[in-house]
Every structure is written in C-alpha cells, then in structure tokens.
C-alpha cells in the first residue's frame, strides 16, 4: 500500500488534480463551513475548522504543486539524459 501511494505521489497528473483542483476545493468548502458555524453560534468549532482544517487543505495544495514541479523536472532530466 505504501509503495502504491509513493508511486501515485510521483505522477504529475495525479498531483495536478490534487494541487489545483481537489485540495483548494476542499479548503473553500471547509472555509465556508467554518464561517457558517461561527455565524450560527458554534464559535469554537467554527474557529477550529477555519484555523486548522482549512489550513491543512491549503498547505496540502502547496505541497502537491511543489511535488508536481519536482516530478516534472525529474522527468525532463531523465529524457535529456536518454537523448544525450
């Protein structure tokens, strides 16, 4: 299972979906949920969702974008080595 996850975390197409689509969408959804919770009187739970859960998804998006950039650079270096 760990090997399968490692293999998926090195594929640029999977990282594109995670970094540019899934994680930002989840961050936006949880930001709205946290704001709604604060406005309806559940202040502590809403702040936890806003300050923790939303940030986890936001930083996960940055991580996926960075990993995608590294994977693309590694693929380009491999193709240059094969052609030379």
C-alpha positions as CSV (number, residue, x, y, z in Angstrom):
1,X,0.0,0.0,0.0
2,X,2.8,2.4,0.8
3,X,4.5,1.7,-2.5
4,X,1.3,2.4,-4.4
5,X,0.9,5.7,-2.6
6,X,4.5,6.6,-3.3
7,X,4.0,5.8,-6.9
8,X,0.9,7.9,-7.1
9,X,2.6,10.8,-5.3
10,X,5.2,11.0,-8.1
11,X,2.9,11.2,-11.0
12,X,2.4,14.8,-12.3
13,X,-1.2,14.2,-13.5
14,X,-2.3,13.0,-10.0
15,X,-0.5,15.8,-8.3
16,X,-2.1,18.3,-10.7
17,X,-5.6,17.1,-9.7
18,X,-4.7,17.2,-6.0
19,X,-2.9,20.6,-6.1
20,X,-5.0,22.6,-8.4
21,X,-8.5,21.1,-8.0
22,X,-9.2,18.8,-5.0
23,X,-7.3,20.4,-2.1
24,X,-8.3,24.0,-3.0
25,X,-12.0,23.0,-3.4
26,X,-11.9,21.2,0.0
27,X,-10.3,24.3,1.6
28,X,-13.0,26.5,0.1
29,X,-15.8,24.2,1.3
30,X,-14.4,23.9,4.8
31,X,-13.8,27.7,5.0
32,X,-17.5,28.2,4.2
33,X,-18.5,25.6,6.7
34,X,-16.3,27.2,9.4
35,X,-17.8,30.7,8.6
36,X,-21.3,29.3,8.7
37,X,-20.6,27.6,12.1
38,X,-19.2,30.9,13.6
39,X,-22.2,32.8,12.3
40,X,-24.7,30.3,13.7
41,X,-23.2,30.4,17.2
42,X,-20.9,27.5,17.2
43,X,-17.8,29.7,17.6
44,X,-15.2,27.3,19.0
45,X,-15.9,24.5,16.5
46,X,-16.1,27.1,13.6
47,X,-12.8,28.6,14.6
48,X,-11.2,25.2,14.7
49,X,-12.5,24.4,11.3
50,X,-11.4,27.7,9.9
51,X,-7.9,27.8,11.6
52,X,-7.0,24.2,11.4
53,X,-8.9,22.1,8.8
54,X,-8.9,24.8,6.1
55,X,-5.2,25.4,6.5
56,X,-4.4,21.7,6.2
57,X,-6.0,21.6,2.8
58,X,-4.4,24.9,1.7
59,X,-0.9,23.7,2.7
60,X,-1.6,20.3,1.1
61,X,-2.3,22.1,-2.2
62,X,1.0,23.9,-2.0
63,X,2.7,20.6,-1.2
64,X,1.1,18.9,-4.2
65,X,2.0,21.8,-6.5
66,X,5.6,21.7,-5.3
67,X,5.9,17.9,-5.7
68,X,4.4,18.2,-9.2
69,X,7.0,20.7,-10.2
70,X,9.8,18.4,-8.9
71,X,8.3,15.4,-10.7
72,X,8.2,17.3,-14.0
73,X,11.8,18.5,-13.6
74,X,12.9,14.9,-12.8
75,X,11.1,13.6,-16.0
76,X,12.7,16.3,-18.1
77,X,16.2,15.5,-16.7
78,X,15.6,11.8,-17.5
79,X,14.6,12.5,-21.1
80,X,17.6,14.7,-21.6
81,X,19.9,12.0,-20.2
82,X,18.4,9.4,-22.6
83,X,18.7,11.6,-25.6
84,X,22.3,12.6,-25.0
